[in-house]
């Protein structure tokens, strides 16, 4: 029984590593993300669409856009 348990643990570990590795290289485009969120019943507000459009027009990279989006939704302290 111990041998079977070790095999199962190794298989689980390998699957976990494989999932992390593949997830790190996969990114959704805007169209794919919009399709997924539409299926889930989520929609961007007009304000959010305008904000994303402006950030894209500025030529910001992904990290810079993320910072700006977080800043827009951060509550004042």
N, C-alpha and C positions, 0 to 999 in steps of 0.2 A: 504494500500500500504506500509506503514511503517513496518508492521510486516513481509511482504514478503521480503522487503529489508534487514531486520535484519537476517532473516533465510538465505538468500543468502550470506550475509557477514560472518556468522558463518560457513557455508559450505565451503566457499572459505578459511577461516582461517584454518579450519580442514584439508583441502586438502593440503594447504601449509605446515602445520606442518607435516603431514603424508609423504609428498614428501621429506622434509628435513631429517626426521628420517630414512626413507628407504635408501636415498642416502648416508647417513653417514655410513651405514653398508655394502654397496655394493662396491666391488672393482673388477676391471677387471684383469684377468690374462693376461700374455703376448700373448698367442694364441688368445684369444678373442679380445684383442686390435689390434693385427695384422690383424685379419679378418675384423674388422670394418674399419680400416684405408685403407685396400686394396680395399674395396667397394667404399670408398671415393676417391680412386686414389692416395693415399699417400704412399710413400715408404721411409724406412730409408736408408740413404747412407751407404756405406761400412764402412766409418769412424765411424758413429753413432752405427752401429751394433757391431763393434769391441770395442767401448767404453763401451757399455752396457754389453757386454760379459766379459770384464775385471772387471767392477764394480761388476758384479755378482760373478765372481771368487774370488774377494777379500772378499766376505762375508759381504758386507756393508748392513745395514738395509735400509729401504725405504727412510728415512729422509736423511741419509748420501749420498745415490745415488742421490737424488734430488739436494743436495748441489753441488755435483761434476758435474752434468749435467748443472746446472745453471752456474757454474764457467767456464765450457768449452765454453758456448755460450755468456758469458758476454763480452761486448766490452771493450777494454782497455780505460782507462780515462786519 
